[in-house]
Amino acid sequence: MSATDLIEAGLGLANLLAEENRLLEVVDYAGAGALAPMKQQAVQRFAAAHDRARNITAAGAEANALRRLSERLEALAATNRTLLERALAAQARLIECIAAAARPSGPGYAAPPSRDRPAAFALNARA
């Protein structure tokens, strides 16, 4: 296992996060959601590469690449979190609007009876 494997896995994850962030920015929630399986796989690949690279020390160009990758992933993840929170807030507002529209506005058929016992139909009907 080399630092190169970790860098490659990290770049794959970073590219997916960047694409998801782009889609979330333009409010393409369906497109962003479609990336979820690939994002999950990229996170798993990166985590596995990270675990395998725990005892590896990098120097020079590899160390610089890892530092830049770490900074990029941190920034992308922070942006991703903000955009996902915004999307969830929009979803909650939409659900509230739908629920409010579905509530009956007046008594309608669900109005409680005006008497304790309703009168028999035959007494109410007039020919």
Secondary structure, 3 states (H helix, E strand, C coil): CCHHHHHHHHHHHHHHHHHHHHHHHCCCHHHHHHCHHHHHHHHHHHHHHHHHCCCCCCCHHHHHHHHHHHHHHHHHHHHHHHHHHHHHHHHHHHHHHHHHHHCCCCCHHHCCCCCCCCCCHHHHCCC
